[in-house]
Amino acid sequence: MRTLIVICALMLMTGAALANDGLALMRVEPGARPSGMAGAFVSISGDPLSSAYNPGGAFADADLVTSFGYNTYWENIDLADGFFIAPLFEKWCLHGGIRYAGVNNIEGRTQPTLDPLQVTNIDAEDVSFKAGLSYRVTPKIAVGVAAGWFLEKISSYRGSSFNIDLGVHMLATPALALGASATSLGSDFQLEESGQVRSRDISLPTTYRIGGSYTYDRYLGALDIVYVNDDPHVHLGAEAEVHPVFSVRAGVMTGYDSKNITAGGTIRERNFSFDYAFVPYTNDFGTSHLFNLTITL
């Protein structure tokens, strides 16, 4: 029974369609700061997590900026990630990241049933690793690209797919930033095991984003239109620096079955930032807590 609950919950939380979508855990918003702003992050630049939302915004003035995150759902789902930005030349930046998601002790099934088909529990794992470049076309416009692989493993079945991200970022005015991206573009794949029947086609978590953000004094507001799984969603986020070492944020997203509001905060000390996000779910799916440590060198 737990397997059905886990799968259905992940599909509802991420908006995935049950028909042919896989990599459900890769659809969860990565990063505590973006998640605290409801994922309204396509126009935000200079943050290592920008690489996951818009490779065009993945640039920074520091020699190296890294971020490491961890997230849990219930007691048997773990998500971890790491992202970085490193300037190469005057107009170029190298960026990339790794995301890992795992579900442990799943009762084995090949179709929705109340009784498992095997006694031994199985594990499922999703991994994504990407690297790319961003380029400042002008002082106000930057473009970016990233490429990598999705890997999925369920018990002894494995599959993978090459995919790319594309993005553009524009500083329309000193206060207004705009962004657009298409992430996880690639072909379907199948899970395979030697001597066994292949799985159905599994589609990638392809996502299209367009949006903008406005900064006024110590306040930031952002709006994204997110198109995923053939459905449009509106993501709104806000952030306020209440003290040089402390910021708070909140957000709301529309069109999802089991998620809508988010909140979070940041504590900064010298070259370190600690981010936290609180993402409650409806339909008795509980609450997700995200943590990120960002280091600037």
MIZA-88516 format. One record per atom (N, C-alpha, C): z, x, y; residue in three letters. Coordinates in pm, whole numbers, padded with zeros to 5 digits, always signed. Layout:
<pts>
ZXYala;...
</pts>
This chain:
<pts>
+00000+00083-00121met;+00000+00000+00000met;+00000+00086+00126met;+00068+00201+00121arg;+00076+00287+00239arg;-00063+00334+00282arg;-00150+00364+00182thr;-00283+00410+00218thr;-00357+00308+00302thr;-00351+00181+00262leu;-00418+00077+00337leu;-00361+00068+00478leu;-00229+00077+00490ile;-00167+00069+00623ile;-00211+00185+00709ile;-00210+00308+00653val;-00248+00427+00729val;-00392+00417+00776val;-00483+00384+00685ile;-00625+00379+00720ile;-00652+00271+00823ile;-00601+00151+00800cys;-00624+00041+00893cys;-00562+00070+01029cys;-00442+00129+01029ala;-00377+00160+01155ala;-00457+00262+01234ala;-00505+00367+01167leu;-00584+00468+01237leu;-00712+00409+01293leu;-00777+00322+01219met;-00899+00260+01267met;-00871+00173+01389met;-00762+00098+01385leu;-00728+00012+01498leu;-00688+00094+01619leu;-00608+00199+01599met;-00560+00279+01710met;-00673+00354+01779met;-00770+00399+01702thr;-00877+00479+01760thr;-01000+00397+01790thr;-01004+00271+01749gly;-01118+00187+01776gly;-01233+00210+01679gly;-01209+00279+01568ala;-01317+00311+01475ala;-01356+00188+01394ala;-01484+00181+01359ala;-01534+00071+01277ala;-01513+00106+01131ala;-01474+00008+01052leu;-01447+00033+00911leu;-01573+00056+00831leu;-01688+00017+00885ala;-01810+00019+00806ala;-01852+00160+00767ala;-01866+00252+00863asn;-01923+00381+00829asn;-01864+00496+00908asn;-01751+00478+00971asp;-01693+00583+01052asp;-01588+00660+00974asp;-01592+00791+00988gly;-01491+00876+00929gly;-01422+00957+01038gly;-01355+01064+00995leu;-01287+01152+01090leu;-01199+01074+01186leu;-01129+00974+01133ala;-01050+00885+01219ala;-00948+00962+01302ala;-00885+01064+01245leu;-00784+01138+01319leu;-00843+01221+01431leu;-00973+01253+01424met;-01038+01326+01531met;-01070+01237+01650met;-01045+01106+01637arg;-01068+01013+01747arg;-00943+00994+01833arg;-00832+01046+01790val;-00710+01038+01869val;-00723+01128+01991val;-00681+01080+02109glu;-00691+01160+02231glu;-00613+01291+02215glu;-00678+01407+02234pro;-00606+01533+02221pro;-00534+01570+02350pro;-00421+01637+02337gly;-00353+01692+02453gly;-00254+01598+02518gly;-00137+01651+02553ala;-00032+01569+02612ala;-00066+01528+02755ala;-00120+01619+02835arg;-00152+01581+02973arg;-00263+01476+02978arg;-00378+01495+02910pro;-00479+01390+02910pro;-00428+01258+02852pro;-00351+01265+02744ser;-00300+01143+02682ser;-00206+01068+02775ser;-00124+01141+02851gly;-00034+01077+02946gly;-00108+01005+03056gly;-00235+01047+03082met;-00320+00982+03181met;-00420+00888+03114met;-00389+00844+02992ala;-00474+00750+02917ala;-00612+00808+02888ala;-00623+00938+02881gly;-00750+01000+02849gly;-00852+00997+02960gly;-00811+00964+03084ala;-00902+00964+03198ala;-00915+01107+03248ala;-00998+01187+03180phe;-00994+01332+03200phe;-01131+01396+03215phe;-01238+01319+03218val;-01371+01378+03219val;-01400+01452+03350val;-01332+01417+03459ser;-01356+01483+03587ser;-01249+01585+03622ser;-01154+01610+03531ile;-01046+01705+03556ile;-01091+01843+03508ile;-01078+01943+03594ser;-01121+02079+03560ser;-01004+02175+03565ser;-01027+02295+03511gly;-00927+02400+03519gly;-00817+02392+03416gly;-00819+02290+03332asp;-00719+02273+03226asp;-00785+02309+03093asp;-00716+02382+03004pro;-00777+02414+02874pro;-00824+02290+02798pro;-00753+02177+02817leu;-00793+02054+02748leu;-00922+01997+02803leu;-00967+02044+02921ser;-01096+02000+02974ser;-01208+02027+02875ser;-01192+02132+02795ser;-01294+02168+02696ser;-01318+02055+02597ser;-01216+01975+02566ala;-01230+01867+02469ala;-01294+01743+02529ala;-01284+01726+02661tyr;-01333+01606+02726tyr;-01464+01628+02801tyr;-01484+01746+02855asn;-01604+01776+02932asn;-01620+01927+02943asn;-01710+01987+02865pro;-01727+02132+02872pro;-01773+02180+03009pro;-01828+02089+03091gly;-01865+02126+03226gly;-01746+02152+03316gly;-01631+02097+03281gly;-01509+02118+03359gly;-01421+02228+03307gly;-01467+02299+03204ala;-01386+02403+03141ala;-01407+02536+03210ala;-01354+02548+03332phe;-01356+02676+03402phe;-01223+02695+03473phe;-01186+02820+03494ala;-01056+02852+03555ala;-01066+02984+03629ala;-00977+03003+03724asp;-00975+03126+03802asp;-00888+03234+03738asp;-00795+03196+03650ala;-00708+03293+03584ala;-00786+03370+03478ala;-00733+03484+03435asp;-00799+03565+03333asp;-00805+03493+03199asp;-00702+03415+03167leu;-00699+03341+03042leu;-00599+03226+03054leu;-00641+03106+03013val;-00552+02990+03010val;-00559+02931+02870val;-00445+02916+02806thr;-00441+02863+02670thr;-00344+02745+02663thr;-00367+02658+02568ser;-00279+02543+02547ser;-00267+02515+02399ser;-00143+02491+02354phe;-00116+02464+02213phe;-00039+02333+02204phe;-00085+02244+02118gly;-00024+02111+02112gly;+00011+02068+01971gly;+00102+01968+01965tyr;+00144+01911+01837tyr;+00173+01763+01857tyr;+00139+01684+01757asn;+00153+01539+01765asn;+00183+01486+01626asn;+00265+01383+01617thr;+00296+01323+01488thr;+00282+01171+01494thr;+00239+01112+01382tyr;+00240+00968+01362tyr;+00320+00941+01236tyr;+00420+00854+01246trp;+00506+00823+01134trp;+00560+00953+01074trp;+00581+00957+00942glu;+00641+01078+00887glu;+00542+01164+00810glu;+00416+01122+00795asn;+00327+01199+00709asn;+00191+01227+00772asn;+00179+01210+00904ile;+00054+01242+00973ile;+00083+01346+01080ile;+00016+01459+01072asp;+00037+01569+01167asp;-00094+01605+01235asp;-00087+01628+01366leu;-00202+01673+01443leu;-00162+01794+01525leu;-00245+01896+01525ala;-00218+02017+01602ala;-00349+02065+01664ala;-00339+02129+01780asp;-00459+02179+01845asp;-00428+02300+01931asp;-00531+02375+01960gly;-00523+02489+02052gly;-00654+02503+02127gly;-00646+02519+02260phe;-00764+02531+02345phe;-00748+02649+02441phe;-00860+02703+02490phe;-00852+02815+02581phe;-00970+02812+02678phe;-00951+02877+02793ile;-01058+02906+02889ile;-01043+03052+02931ile;-01154+03126+02931ala;-01151+03268+02968ala;-01275+03301+03050ala;-01261+03330+03179pro;-01378+03369+03261pro;-01445+03494+03205pro;-01578+03493+03203leu;-01655+03608+03155leu;-01712+03688+03271leu;-01787+03618+03357phe;-01848+03680+03473phe;-01819+03593+03594phe;-01885+03621+03704glu;-01859+03547+03827glu;-01881+03398+03812glu;-01982+03356+03737lys;-02017+03215+03726lys;-02001+03158+03585lys;-01959+03240+03492trp;-01952+03197+03352trp;-01808+03195+03302trp;-01779+03097+03216cys;-01650+03090+03147cys;-01673+03061+02999cys;-01596+03128+02916leu;-01594+03100+02773leu;-01480+03003+02745leu;-01504+02904+02662his;-01398+02807+02630his;-01415+02761+02485his;-01311+02701+02432gly;-01319+02651+02296gly;-01186+02597+02249gly;-01185+02551+02124gly;-01062+02496+02071gly;-01071+02465+01923gly;-00955+02449+01864ile;-00942+02411+01724ile;-00850+02290+01716ile;-00890+02190+01639arg;-00807+02072+01615arg;-00787+02055+01464arg;-00664+02025+01426tyr;-00633+02002+01285tyr;-00556+01871+01272tyr;-00590+01793+01171ala;-00519+01669+01142ala;-00501+01655+00991ala;-00381+01619+00949gly;-00355+01606+00807gly;-00270+01485+00775gly;-00300+01422+00663val;-00222+01310+00610val;-00179+01347+00469val;-00050+01344+00444asn;+00004+01387+00315asn;+00046+01269+00229asn;+00043+01293+00098asn;+00097+01198+00000asn;+00036+01059+00011asn;-00098+01055+00009ile;-00170+00928+00009ile;-00189+00883-00136ile;-00164+00755-00163glu;-00191+00701-00294glu;-00341+00691-00315glu;-00391+00742-00429gly;-00534+00750-00452gly;-00599+00614-00474gly;-00708+00589-00402arg;-00788+00467-00417arg;-00933+00499-00387arg;-01024+00419-00441thr;-01165+00430-00406thr;-01213+00306-00332thr;-01126+00204-00318gln;-01157+00082-00244gln;-01027+00015-00206gln;-01029-00080-00109pro;-00905-00147-00068pro;-00844-00229-00182pro;-00732-00185-00235thr;-00658-00257-00337thr;-00509-00237-00312thr;-00427-00326-00365leu;-00283-00311-00349leu;-00227-00208-00444leu;-00291-00186-00559asp;-00240-00093-00659asp;-00323+00034-00659asp;-00259+00151-00651pro;-00335+00277-00654pro;-00405+00297-00787pro;-00517+00370-00783leu;-00595+00394-00904leu;-00549+00518-00979leu;-00466+00599-00916gln;-00415+00718-00983gln;-00271+00741-00941gln;-00197+00804-01029val;-00055+00825-01003val;-00034+00937-00903val;-00111+01043-00916thr;-00095+01159-00830thr;-00139+01128-00688thr;-00054+01158-00592asn;-00091+01138-00453asn;-00185+01249-00407asn;-00265+01220-00305ile;-00362+01315-00255ile;-00337+01341-00107ile;-00402+01445-00055asp;-00394+01479+00087asp;-00532+01466+00150asp;-00532+01440+00279ala;-00657+01435+00355ala;-00643+01525+00477ala;-00748+01597+00511glu;-00744+01689+00624glu;-00875+01682+00702glu;-00864+01682+00835asp;-00979+01692+00925asp;-00960+01816+01012asp;-01066+01892+01030val;-01061+02012+01114val;-01184+02016+01203val;-01164+02052+01329ser;-01274+02074+01421ser;-01254+02207+01491ser;-01357+02289+01495phe;-01350+02411+01576phe;-01480+02425+01655phe;-01464+02455+01784lys;-01578+02465+01875lys;-01558+02578+01973lys;-01670+02628+02022ala;-01668+02728+02130ala;-01792+02705+02214ala;-01781+02739+02343gly;-01896+02716+02430gly;-01884+02791+02561gly;-01976+02758+02651leu;-01983+02824+02781leu;-01994+02718+02891leu;-01935+02747+03005ser;-01956+02667+03125ser;-02014+02758+03232ser;-02098+02701+03317tyr;-02170+02780+03416tyr;-02167+02707+03551tyr;-02128+02778+03655arg;-02127+02722+03790arg;-02269+02734+03848arg;-02340+02623+03849val;-02475+02621+03906val;-02468+02647+04056val;-02375+02583+04121thr;-02344+02603+04262thr;-02192+02606+04274thr;-02137+02637+04391pro;-01991+02632+04403pro;-01932+02494+04375pro;-02015+02388+04379lys;-01964+02252+04359lys;-02007+02188+04227lys;-02103+02246+04159ile;-02156+02185+04036ile;-02147+02286+03921ile;-02097+02238+03808ala;-02089+02321+03688ala;-02138+02241+03568ala;-02200+02308+03474val;-02245+02246+03350val;-02184+02323+03234val;-02177+02259+03120gly;-02117+02324+03005gly;-02171+02274+02874gly;-02156+02356+02772val;-02198+02320+02637val;-02099+02382+02539val;-02077+02315+02428ala;-01994+02368+02319ala;-02056+02328+02187ala;-02036+02410+02086ala;-02091+02383+01954ala;-01988+02422+01849ala;-01990+02351+01737gly;-01895+02382+01631gly;-01915+02293+01511gly;-01812+02286+01428trp;-01821+02214+01302trp;-01703+02118+01286trp;-01731+02006+01225phe;-01627+01917+01174phe;-01619+01939+01023phe;-01499+01953+00973leu;-01475+01965+00829leu;-01379+01855+00786leu;-01412+01788+00678glu;-01322+01685+00626glu;-01300+01707+00477glu;-01174+01696+00436lys;-01138+01713+00295lys;-01046+01599+00254lys;-01082+01530+00147ile;-00997+01426+00089ile;-00987+01456-00060ile;-00868+01494-00104ser;-00848+01541-00240ser;-00942+01659-00264ser;-01026+01654-00366ser;-01118+01764-00394ser;-01256+01742-00334ser;-01275+01633-00260tyr;-01402+01604-00195tyr;-01406+01673-00058tyr;-01521+01729-00023arg;-01535+01801+00104arg;-01669+01769+00170arg;-01670+01776+00301gly;-01792+01756+00377gly;-01781+01821+00512gly;-01895+01846+00576ser;-01894+01909+00707ser;-02018+01870+00786ser;-02010+01888+00918ser;-02124+01857+01003ser;-02120+01942+01130ser;-02233+01998+01166phe;-02247+02070+01292phe;-02256+01969+01405phe;-02196+02001+01521asn;-02202+01909+01634asn;-02193+01985+01765asn;-02236+01921+01874ile;-02235+01986+02004ile;-02174+01892+02109ile;-02124+01951+02217asp;-02076+01879+02335asp;-02158+01922+02456asp;-02185+01827+02546leu;-02255+01856+02670leu;-02180+01792+02785leu;-02178+01859+02900gly;-02106+01801+03013gly;-02147+01858+03147gly;-02119+01783+03253val;-02143+01827+03388val;-02024+01787+03475val;-01988+01873+03567his;-01876+01848+03658his;-01922+01876+03800his;-01881+01788+03893met;-01924+01802+04032met;-01807+01778+04125met;-01790+01867+04219leu;-01691+01851+04324leu;-01763+01791+04445leu;-01764+01657+04452ala;-01839+01588+04557ala;-01782+01618+04695ala;-01650+01619+04705thr;-01579+01658+04827thr;-01458+01739+04782thr;-01387+01803+04874pro;-01267+01876+04830pro;-01166+01789+04756pro;-01170+01657+04778ala;-01073+01568+04714ala;-01132+01488+04599ala;-01264+01472+04594leu;-01329+01385+04496leu;-01408+01467+04395leu;-01373+01450+04266ala;-01445+01518+04158ala;-01509+01414+04067ala;-01626+01446+04015leu;-01699+01358+03925leu;-01733+01433+03797leu;-01745+01359+03688gly;-01778+01424+03561gly;-01847+01329+03466gly;-01925+01386+03375ala;-01991+01309+03270ala;-02007+01399+03148ala;-01992+01341+03029ser;-02004+01422+02909ser;-02047+01338+02791ser;-02103+01407+02692ala;-02133+01350+02561ala;-02077+01448+02459ala;-01981+01404+02380thr;-01914+01495+02287thr;-01935+01452+02142thr;-01928+01549+02053ser;-01942+01528+01909ser;-02077+01467+01873ser;-02183+01525+01929leu;-02319+01482+01897leu;-02364+01555+01770leu;-02402+01480+01669gly;-02445+01542+01545gly;-02482+01440+01442gly;-02525+01487+01328ser;-02572+01398+01222ser;-02458+01355+01130ser;-02480+01245+01058asp;-02384+01199+00959asp;-02370+01301+00847asp;-02261+01292+00773phe;-02243+01379+00658phe;-02179+01301+00545phe;-02167+01362+00429gln;-02109+01299+00312gln;-02003+01390+00251gln;-01905+01329+00186leu;-01807+01404+00109leu;-01861+01425-00032leu;-01847+01548-00079glu;-01905+01583-00208glu;-01804+01656-00296glu;-01822+01638-00426glu;-01751+01717-00526glu;-01847+01742-00640glu;-01846+01861-00694ser;-01938+01898-00800ser;-01929+01801-00917ser;-02042+01744-00954gly;-02048+01655-01068gly;-02007+01512-01039gly;-01976+01480-00914gln;-01932+01346-00878gln;-02031+01281-00781gln;-02023+01150-00772val;-02108+01076-00681val;-02066+01104-00538val;-02162+01125-00450arg;-02131+01150-00309arg;-02074+01024-00244arg;-02003+01046-00135ser;-01950+00934-00059ser;-02062+00869+00022ser;-02033+00758+00086arg;-02124+00697+00182arg;-02141+00792+00300arg;-02237+00765+00386asp;-02253+00845+00507asp;-02134+00826+00600asp;-02089+00936+00658ile;-01976+00935+00751ile;-02026+00978+00888ile;-02007+00894+00988ser;-02055+00926+01122ser;-01951+01007+01199ser;-01997+01080+01299leu;-01910+01162+01381leu;-01845+01077+01492leu;-01734+01125+01547pro;-01667+01051+01655pro;-01736+01074+01790pro;-01866+01044+01797thr;-01944+01065+01919thr;-01890+00979+02032thr;-01869+01041+02148thr;-01809+00973+02263thr;-01883+01009+02390thr;-01909+00908+02473tyr;-01973+00929+02603tyr;-01874+00892+02713tyr;-01863+00979+02813arg;-01768+00956+02922arg;-01835+00979+03057arg;-01798+00899+03155ile;-01838+00921+03293ile;-01723+00873+03381ile;-01692+00947+03486gly;-01578+00907+03567gly;-01557+00996+03687gly;-01449+00969+03757gly;-01416+01045+03876gly;-01267+01051+03897gly;-01225+01143+03982ser;-01083+01158+04016ser;-01071+01191+04164ser;-00961+01148+04222tyr;-00938+01170+04365tyr;-00798+01227+04385tyr;-00791+01334+04462thr;-00663+01399+04490thr;-00624+01377+04635thr;-00503+01329+04655tyr;-00450+01310+04790tyr;-00311+01372+04796tyr;-00299+01480+04871asp;-00172+01550+04881asp;-00125+01590+04742asp;-00014+01534+04696arg;+00043+01569+04565arg;+00011+01463+04458arg;-00088+01378+04484tyr;-00117+01267+04394tyr;-00262+01276+04344tyr;-00279+01239+04218leu;-00410+01241+04154leu;-00434+01108+04084leu;-00549+01049+04109gly;-00590+00928+04039gly;-00723+00950+03971gly;-00742+00895+03849ala;-00865+00917+03774ala;-00909+00789+03704ala;-01039+00771+03695leu;-01097+00657+03624leu;-01213+00705+03539leu;-01213+00669+03411asp;-01322+00702+03319asp;-01376+00575+03256asp;-01507+00572+03238ile;-01570+00473+03151ile;-01604+00546+03022ile;-01547+00500+02912val;-01561+00568+02783val;-01637+00477+02687val;-01744+00530+02630tyr;-01826+00453+02536tyr;-01813+00518+02399tyr;-01747+00448+02308val;-01725+00500+02174val;-01734+00386+02074val;-01793+00413+01957asn;-01808+00310+01853asn;-01881+00187+01906asn;-01982+00210+01991asp;-02066+00103+02046asp;-01990+00008+02136asp;-01874+00049+02185asp;-01796-00036+02275asp;-01756+00042+02399asp;-01763-00022+02518pro;-01717+00044+02640pro;-01568+00020+02663pro;-01502+00120+02720his;-01359+00109+02751his;-01336+00167+02890his;-01237+00114+02960val;-01198+00165+03089val;-01064+00237+03074val;-01059+00362+03121his;-00937+00442+03117his;-00896+00474+03260his;-00773+00442+03296leu;-00719+00469+03428leu;-00597+00559+03414leu;-00589+00664+03495gly;-00475+00753+03489gly;-00431+00798+03627gly;-00304+00831+03640ala;-00249+00878+03768ala;-00146+00986+03741ala;-00134+01080+03835glu;-00040+01191+03821glu;+00019+01222+03958glu;+00149+01252+03960ala;+00217+01283+04087ala;+00305+01405+04067ala;+00294+01498+04160glu;+00382+01615+04160glu;+00505+01582+04244glu;+00613+01548+04178val;+00734+01508+04249val;+00816+01628+04293val;+00787+01744+04235his;+00855+01869+04269his;+00763+01982+04225his;+00767+02099+04288pro;+00679+02208+04246pro;+00689+02242+04097pro;+00799+02209+04033val;+00813+02242+03891val;+00807+02119+03802val;+00782+02001+03858phe;+00787+01880+03776phe;+00684+01779+03824phe;+00607+01725+03728ser;+00509+01620+03756ser;+00528+01505+03657ser;+00490+01387+03699val;+00492+01269+03612val;+00353+01207+03614val;+00321+01131+03510arg;+00191+01066+03501arg;+00199+00939+03418arg;+00099+00854+03433ala;+00092+00730+03357ala;-00054+00688+03350ala;-00084+00597+03257gly;-00221+00551+03244gly;-00230+00421+03168gly;-00348+00363+03173val;-00376+00239+03099val;-00520+00244+03052val;-00546+00193+02933met;-00681+00187+02877met;-00707+00047+02826met;-00830+00002+02836thr;-00864-00135+02799thr;-00961-00138+02682thr;-00960-00250+02611gly;-01057-00274+02505gly;-01018-00226+02368gly;-00897-00174+02351tyr;-00852-00128+02220tyr;-00759-00232+02157tyr;-00753-00234+02027asp;-00673-00334+01957asp;-00524-00306+01965asp;-00486-00177+01966ser;-00344-00147+01949ser;-00289-00044+02046ser;-00363-00009+02151lys;-00309+00083+02249lys;-00358+00042+02387lys;-00270+00063+02487asn;-00308+00027+02624asn;-00242+00116+02729asn;-00110+00133+02725ile;-00042+00210+02829ile;+00005+00345+02775ile;+00018+00442+02866thr;+00067+00575+02831thr;+00153+00627+02945thr;+00228+00732+02917ala;+00311+00795+03019ala;+00340+00938+02976ala;+00386+01019+03073gly;+00418+01156+03038gly;+00466+01236+03157gly;+00487+01364+03134gly;+00535+01451+03241gly;+00513+01597+03207gly;+00534+01683+03308thr;+00516+01827+03293thr;+00630+01901+03360thr;+00678+02004+03295ile;+00774+02098+03354ile;+00707+02235+03359ile;+00708+02298+03476arg;+00643+02427+03495arg;+00746+02536+03529arg;+00724+02652+03473glu;+00808+02768+03502glu;+00721+02893+03495glu;+00696+02952+03613arg;+00611+03071+03623arg;+00475+03042+03559arg;+00439+03117+03455asn;+00308+03102+03393asn;+00307+03003+03278asn;+00414+02926+03261phe;+00425+02835+03149phe;+00435+02691+03198phe;+00370+02601+03124ser;+00380+02458+03151ser;+00407+02386+03019ser;+00505+02296+03022phe;+00536+02218+02903phe;+00503+02072+02933phe;+00407+02016+02857asp;+00361+01878+02878asp;+00411+01788+02766asp;+00442+01666+02806tyr;+00485+01564+02708tyr;+00413+01434+02740tyr;+00374+01360+02635ala;+00313+01228+02652ala;+00375+01129+02556ala;+00390+01008+02606phe;+00447+00897+02530phe;+00339+00790+02519phe;+00295+00760+02395val;+00187+00664+02373val;+00235+00557+02275val;+00278+00441+02326pro;+00322+00333+02237pro;+00203+00253+02185pro;+00218+00201+02063tyr;+00115+00118+02002tyr;+00171-00020+01972tyr;+00085-00119+01979thr;+00124-00255+01944thr;+00101-00278+01795thr;+00117-00402+01751asn;+00097-00439+01610asn;+00187-00361+01515asn;+00308-00324+01563asp;+00407-00254+01480asp;+00359-00119+01429asp;+00271-00052+01506phe;+00223+00079+01465phe;+00309+00192+01519phe;+00413+00161+01594gly;+00507+00263+01638gly;+00463+00334+01764gly;+00521+00452+01784thr;+00499+00529+01907thr;+00461+00672+01871thr;+00369+00728+01949ser;+00326+00866+01930ser;+00385+00953+02041ser;+00433+01071+02003his;+00487+01169+02099his;+00403+01296+02090his;+00348+01337+02204leu;+00263+01455+02209leu;+00329+01565+02291leu;+00312+01689+02247phe;+00370+01804+02314phe;+00265+01914+02329phe;+00261+01976+02447asn;+00170+02087+02472asn;+00239+02197+02550asn;+00212+02320+02512leu;+00257+02437+02587leu;+00133+02507+02640leu;+00124+02522+02773thr;+00011+02587+02837thr;+00057+02719+02898thr;-00018+02825+02873ile;+00015+02959+02920ile;-00100+03010+03006ile;-00070+03055+03125thr;-00171+03109+03217thr;-00145+03259+03237thr;-00248+03340+03213leu;-00234+03485+03226leu;-00322+03538+03338leu;
</pts>
